[in-house]
């Protein structure tokens, strides 16, 4: 995926993860993008460890892996964006 694809993918994944973790009102666009991209990396790493496939483009399995990674990231860090 290219840079623009990662930004769009990260924005969507970060937004969904922030809604799941009930932090949507505290996170802005840039925080959602960063959370989604980091979630894709974390989720892909964890998926590869357990023998699955990581993030490989715009498909359902990549979104699920990235959302799980983003939720884990938000849960561990407790990231709360400043309004």
C-alpha positions as CSV (number, residue, x, y, z in Angstrom):
1,X,0.0,0.0,0.0
2,X,1.2,3.5,-0.7
3,X,1.4,6.5,1.6
4,X,-2.1,7.8,0.8
5,X,-3.6,4.3,1.2
6,X,-2.0,4.0,4.6
7,X,-3.4,7.4,5.6
8,X,-7.0,6.6,4.5
9,X,-6.7,3.0,6.0
10,X,-5.4,4.4,9.3
11,X,-8.1,7.1,9.5
12,X,-10.9,4.5,9.0
13,X,-9.4,1.9,11.4
14,X,-8.5,4.5,14.0
15,X,-12.0,6.0,13.9
16,X,-13.6,2.6,14.4
17,X,-11.2,1.6,17.2
18,X,-11.8,4.9,19.0
19,X,-15.5,4.3,18.8
20,X,-15.0,0.7,20.2
21,X,-12.9,2.1,23.0
22,X,-15.4,5.0,23.7
23,X,-12.8,7.6,22.9
24,X,-14.2,9.1,19.7
25,X,-15.1,12.4,21.3
26,X,-11.5,12.9,22.5
27,X,-9.6,12.0,19.4
28,X,-9.1,14.2,16.4
29,X,-8.4,13.2,12.8
30,X,-4.6,13.0,13.2
31,X,-4.9,10.9,16.3
32,X,-7.2,8.5,14.5
33,X,-4.8,8.2,11.5
34,X,-1.8,7.6,13.9
35,X,-3.8,5.1,15.9
36,X,-5.0,3.2,12.8
37,X,-1.5,3.0,11.2
38,X,0.1,1.9,14.5
39,X,-2.8,-0.6,15.0
40,X,-2.1,-2.0,11.5
41,X,1.5,-2.5,12.5
42,X,0.7,-4.0,15.9
43,X,-2.1,-6.2,14.5
44,X,0.0,-7.4,11.6
45,X,2.9,-8.2,13.9
46,X,0.6,-10.2,16.3
47,X,-1.1,-12.0,13.4
48,X,2.3,-13.0,11.9
49,X,3.3,-14.4,15.3
50,X,0.3,-16.7,15.6
51,X,0.7,-17.8,12.0
52,X,-1.9,-15.6,10.3
53,X,-1.6,-13.0,7.6
54,X,-1.0,-9.4,8.5
55,X,-2.2,-6.3,6.8
56,X,-2.0,-6.8,3.1
57,X,-4.2,-4.1,1.5
58,X,-7.8,-2.9,1.6
59,X,-9.7,-6.1,2.4
60,X,-11.8,-7.4,5.3
61,X,-9.1,-9.5,7.0
62,X,-6.7,-6.5,7.0
63,X,-9.3,-4.3,8.5
64,X,-10.1,-6.8,11.3
65,X,-6.4,-7.3,12.0
66,X,-5.8,-3.6,12.1
67,X,-8.8,-2.8,14.3
68,X,-7.8,-5.5,16.8
69,X,-4.3,-4.0,16.8
70,X,-5.6,-0.5,17.3
71,X,-7.9,-1.5,20.1
72,X,-4.9,-3.2,21.8
73,X,-2.8,-0.1,21.3
74,X,-5.4,2.2,22.7
75,X,-6.0,-0.2,25.7
76,X,-2.3,-0.4,26.5
77,X,-1.4,3.2,26.1
78,X,-4.6,4.7,27.3
79,X,-4.0,7.4,24.6
80,X,-6.2,10.3,25.3
81,X,-5.9,13.1,22.7
82,X,-6.1,16.7,23.8
83,X,-9.2,18.5,22.5
